[in-house]
Amino acid sequence: MSLVLLDWLMIAAQLPGKFLHLGVALWAIGQMHNSRAVPLSNITSLRFGLDRNAKYRALAWLEEAGLISVERKAGHAPLVTILEARSGS
């Protein structure tokens, strides 16, 4: 496991709720697609134990923590880009 991933997950683990669930899902999907930018559908998030509302709360918290950026477009799954954990976070 890379130190970047480990640092990222340690920060996500300190957030409330199921935010670590979403983080693990994003990293897994990113690895499957060999990309840090991944679409996150409601169906995909359900597979990782997050309903639609939990998904949006988790996206907001991870974005606020500086772990992801989110591109939102009406009628489409959000495009989530996994960012490197800020040192000292």
Buried (B, 14 or more C-beta within 10 A) or exposed (E): EEEEBEBBBEBBEEBEEBBBBBBBBBBEBBEEEEEBEBEBBEEBBEEBEBEEEBBBBBBEBBBEBEBBBBEEEEEEBBBBBBBEBEEEE
